[in-house]
Amino acid sequence: MDSYYSSPMNEVNVLAKLADMKEDHYHQLVTLSAIIELLTEKGILTREEIEKKALEIDEFMTPPPYPSV
């Protein structure tokens, strides 16, 4: 069973999946950037509001570095 996970073909498949994920991530980032630009250009949101909300979400999603009591 270990030989399946360490086979050269499996490694190629993993690397191909990683490349696909990187490409998907790039396209999502470009789309998100376009949406942010449009929202700010139209005066719907300010960059400060977007940055503030991003920090709020990041703090919510990131666990504290130490256990809380």
C-alpha positions in Angstrom: 0.0 0.0 0.0 2.9 2.4 0.7 4.1 1.9 -2.9 0.9 3.4 -4.2 1.3 6.6 -2.2 4.9 7.0 -3.2 4.7 6.0 -6.9 6.0 8.5 -9.4 2.6 8.6 -11.1 0.9 9.5 -7.9 3.5 12.3 -7.3 2.7 13.6 -10.8 -1.0 13.6 -10.1 -0.4 15.5 -6.8 1.7 18.1 -8.5 -0.9 18.5 -11.3 -3.6 19.0 -8.7 -1.5 21.6 -7.0 -0.9 23.4 -10.3 -4.7 23.4 -10.9 -5.3 24.8 -7.4 -2.8 27.5 -7.9 -4.4 28.5 -11.2 -7.9 28.5 -9.6 -6.6 30.6 -6.7 -5.1 33.1 -9.2 -8.4 33.4 -11.1 -10.3 33.9 -7.8 -7.9 36.6 -6.7 -8.3 38.4 -10.0 -12.1 38.2 -9.7 -12.1 39.4 -6.1 -9.7 42.3 -7.0 -12.1 43.3 -9.8 -15.1 43.3 -7.5 -13.3 45.4 -4.9 -12.2 47.9 -7.5 -15.8 48.2 -8.9 -17.3 48.6 -5.4 -14.8 51.4 -4.5 -15.1 53.1 -7.9 -18.9 53.2 -7.6 -18.6 54.6 -4.1 -20.5 51.6 -2.6 -17.6 50.8 -0.2 -14.4 52.4 0.8 -11.0 50.6 0.9 -11.0 51.3 4.7 -14.3 49.5 5.1 -13.1 46.5 3.1 -9.8 46.4 5.0 -11.7 46.6 8.3 -14.0 43.7 7.4 -11.1 41.6 6.1 -9.3 42.0 9.4 -12.5 41.1 11.3 -12.9 38.0 9.3 -9.2 37.1 9.6 -9.4 37.5 13.4 -12.5 35.3 13.5 -10.9 32.6 11.3 -7.5 32.6 12.9 -7.3 30.7 16.2 -5.3 32.3 19.0 -1.6 31.2 19.2 -2.2 29.8 22.7 -5.0 27.9 24.4 -7.6 30.1 26.1 -8.7 29.3 29.7 
